[in-house]
Amino acid sequence: GMSWFMAMNLALASVATGGFSYQYESLMEFETVYVEMIVIIAMIAASLNFALYYKIYQHNFKVFWIDTERKAYFWIIGIATVLITWNLCYTGYFDAATSFRHALFQTVSIASTTGFASSDFNLWPDFSRYVLLLLMFVGGCSGSTAGGMKVSRFVILLKVTWAELRRTIHPRLVYSIKMGGRNVPPVVVGNVTRFFYLYMIVFSTLTLLISLTGLSMLDSMGIIAACMSSVGPAFGIVGPTATYADVSTFGRLVVIAAMILGRLEIFTLLIIMRPDFWRVKRNW
């Protein structure tokens, strides 16, 4: 029932994981499963690693099933969908079918950092909103249009943590971190751990700053997580049915910093802000 112009804008916003299209900032006005399923497919496709598509083109579809990051991403979406479905159904917010429908859509929307909404998740139970908050941190796969910390980094961090736990029990254990059957160089592992550490420092600092405007803890965390991951809507005064118009001037400056830091991968922006970067000619 929508025009070709609206359909094209909706598709572009989904594939680019932008989350907003002309005239509509959510899918709550459509109320059709058909549209939601198409948008879900587009959001997932855009949040997968584009290099994976090239590998499929070069070889065959088998590489899609054995890709470690893709499997982890689908597991994250599946587990989050089940948890939110159970919570919405258990609390009586929706029936079972409707709970699954909205849980799946919002999980994919937040995980892909698209920001579409099929329901006002700002009114959902705290457990469901907390799961969505965690998804904002993870984001999509590396090499995609999605934001967030990227699934590959979390997979490496989890493998490193598990390996360290095993080495605590077996001190002489020698281990290697693998992704897609290949060893991850120690330099890459070190860079991932440093990125995670810096990301959490920036997140904590910006959350403290924006909480000075009078926002609650969950609202402050949600706004910074949403902006650093380029999700868009968060919780409280910036929920899926609201805008950032009610955020104070100081709060908007903090939000701008969060969006820039999150989109430019933190290290890039912090490096170019160092005076010695501009003094050394070889950087160019």
Secondary structure, DSSP 8 states (H G I E B T S, - for coil): ---HHHHHHHHHHHHTT----SS-S-STTT--HHHHHHHHHHHHHHHS-HHHHHHHHHS-THHHHH-HHHHHHHHHHHHHHHHHHHHHHHTTSS-HHHHHHHHHHHHHHHHTT----SS-GGGS-HHHHHHHHHHHHH-S-TTSS--SS-HHHHHHHHHHHHHHHHHHHSTT-----EETTEE--HHHHHHHHHHHHHHHHHHHHHHHHHHTTT--HHHHHHHHHHHHTT----SGGGSTT--GGGS-HHHHHHHHHHHHHHHTTTHHHHHHTSHHHHH-GGG-
